[in-house]
Amino acid sequence: MKGLQISVYKSGQDTPEKTISMPITSLHFAVTLLPKKIKSSLEREGIDLTRCSELTKEKDLKGTLIEIENPNEKLVIGIE
């Protein structure tokens, strides 16, 4: 089963401060369980994870989808 992974790194760090994994098939529900800090980071960047459930149709999709970095943190969203 495919999973969506969100990793948050502090600036200059190679190891994520937080990593959240959730199955894409239940993404519409799992989004409601995200920590507020992660939700606000995604909202600031205009990312709507509920639309990512369409990724289940892509059979060979794997790896990083988007990487956003600012002076304080780096946000990486990918398919595992």
Buried (B, 14 or more C-beta within 10 A) or exposed (E): EBBBBBBBBEEEEEEBEBEBEBBBEEBEEBBEEBEEEBBEBBEEEEBEBEEBBEBBEEEEEEEEBEEBEEEEBBBBBBBE
